[in-house]
Amino acid sequence: MASTAHDATVSVLIPAYRAEGTLARAVRSLLEQSHRNWQAVIASDDGADYRALLAAAGLVDPRLTFVSTGQIGSGAPAARNAALAAAEGAFVAPLDADDLFHPERLAILLPLAAAHGAAADNVRVVDDETGAELSTLFALGESWFALDGVAFLETSVPIMALARREVVRPWEAGARLGDDVIFNLQLIDACGPLPVTRAPLHDYRVRKGSVCHGSDSAALADACYRWMREMLAKDGFGLTDPALRALFAESLERKIALNAAFEAARRRGEVTTFQEFVARRG
């Protein structure tokens, strides 16, 4: 019998690469969840003993599970897949080691995901150094709305959907950036438009020097977009809807152009991160 939202276990998948400075914060955000039935699967991708690191910070909990990719820097998708293999919950939710969930996130998203197959929330973009809010992905409100493929492909901030385990496909290991885009499109393909809360229940932390915000992030993003374009032409990432595949192809061309504009602005000294560039463009 399918799990209800009230009693369902959510397996939160956390890839950990050089996460010594941020992982404890991410785990604390789980310990503060009002929905208590969760499992955190922390996948080391750098050989670090994150169980010992968290224990030293006073974070010991039977709901914490530790696995490893057995490699160094194999990438977030590979680490998420290692965590997915150990996931025991009826629902799955990815969480980056430098981000955090707000206390009501699981409780609010679970009923939506139970009804629709998957659900997501507004995202609060935060400068990790200062704690200042840079933006929210969507306009604030108390309701939720349906995010279809067209609207999703216009977004520029990672969305971490919570989904039923049976509709979650393994992450694309070749995507060094943007694996969340493929993941969410596959969910939309399987479940239809994603219900998204207007309330931001997830902090996306912008850290200078991280993989997504380092000095070479534009070059990495360009390479990933071009790889996605090539793979999309080959197998379509398993997307069954031809219209969705076509929308994705068009979106990649826009992303390549936008990324080039960001790199030009960065070289002129106008911005330092992509999220700052997007916020300034409105």
PESULUR-V12287 format. One record per helix or strand of 2 or more residues. SS is the DSSP state (~ for helix, > for strand). FROM is the first residue (numbers start at 1). LEN is the number of residues. Records with the same first field share a line. If there is no record, write none. Layout:
# PESULUR-V12287
SS=FROM-LEN ; FROM-LEN
This chain:
# PESULUR-V12287
>=10-7 ; 38-7 ; 64-5 ; 91-4 ; 100-2 ; 118-10 ; 133-4 ; 144-4 ; 162-3 ; 194-13
~=23-9 ; 50-7 ; 76-10 ; 105-12 ; 149-4 ; 165-3 ; 179-13 ; 217-22 ; 242-26 ; 274-8
